[in-house]
Amino acid sequence: MQTENTKNMRTVAGALLLLSAAALVFGRHSESQIPFDSAIWKHQVNSSERLRMVGDLKTKLMSSGREEIEQILGEPRRGFDSLHPNDYYYLLGTQERLLDTDGIWLRITFQNDRVCDMQVIHD
């Protein structure tokens, strides 16, 4: 009987640990969105402000050209992903997990030198 109680306590402890981890991961993304501001974007690399601007940014920059993207967002990181070597990448922030920290990136995909897709990705 003691063994069954021990198993139940471990199961409950494991469930609580997973719920706590989920709250940390998803709680960070639930911060309110803010309007896009190019000056803040360029000076707040790896900050929550960039992540909070993405929703507004997507609607403003779809179909923009490469030069316009660089003027508004600054110099991108290129060739970050071998599957998409011509895409632009901008660091949005970091996501802390139990034993690791992942980068959160905005990947801008171009077709005929115009923005055709924007995605938030994790490394």
N, C-alpha and C positions, 0 to 999 in steps of 0.2 A: 504494500500500500504506500509506503514511503517513496518507492520508486515512481509510482504513478503521480504522486504529488510533485516530485522533483521534475518530471517531464512536463507537467502542466505549468509549473512556474517558469521553466525555461522557454516554453512556447509563448507565454505571456510576455516575458522579458524580451524575447526576440521581436514580437509584434510591436511592443512599445519602442524598441530601438529603430525599427523600420519606419514607424510613424514619425518619430522625431527627426530622422534623416530626411524624410519626405517634406516635412514642414520647413526644414532649413533650405532645401533645394528649391521648392516651389514658392516659398515665402518671399524670396529675393526677387522673383519675377512679378510679384503681384503689386509692386510699387506703382504708384500712379504714373501715367504717361505725361510727358511734358512736350510742349511745342519744340520743333527743331530750331536750333540756333547754331549757325555755322561757326561763330567765334567760340562758343562754349565747346562745341564738338572738337575743334582743332586744339584746344588747350586742355581738355579733360580726357586724355588718353587713359584707357583702362579704369573707367569710373562708371558709377551707376547712372550718371546723367546721359551718357551715350546710349546705354541700354534702354533708358526710359524715352528716348527720342525716336527710336526705330519706327514705331507705328506711324508717326507723323512724317518721318523721312521717306518711307516707302511711297506714300501717296504723292509726294512732291517731286521725286526724282525718276519715276518710271518714264522711260523713253528718252531720258537725257543722254547726251553724248559723253564720251570719255573725258574730254577736256573740261566740260562743265562739272562733272563729278569731281575731278581733281581740284578745281577751283573752290567748290563748295565744301568738300570733305578733307582736302589735303592729299598728300602723297599716300597711295595705298601700298600694301605689301602684295607683291605679285609672285606667282609661281609657288604659292603656299601649298597648293594641292596639285599633285601630279595629274589628276584626272581633269582638272580645270586650270591649266597653266596661264590662260589669258584673263581669268577673272580677277577682280579686285577684292582685297580683304582688308577689313578694318576691325581692330580690336575693340570690343564693346565692354568687356569686363571679365571677371572670373567667377566661377561657380565652385564653391567649396563642397566637397563630398566627404564621406567618412574619413578616408585616408589619402585623399588626392584633391588637387585643384585643377579644374579644367578651364581653358580659355574659352570665352564666348566671342564669336566673330560674326561680322556682317559680310556675307559673300555677295558680290554684285556680279551678275552674269550679263555679258553683252552678246548681242547678235547684230551684225552689220554696224558695229561701233555704237549701238544704242542699248540702254539698259532694258533687258527683257525679263529679268527676274532678280529678286533680292531675297536672301534667306539668312536666318540666324542659325549658325551652326556651332557645334562644340568640338574641341579637339581632345 
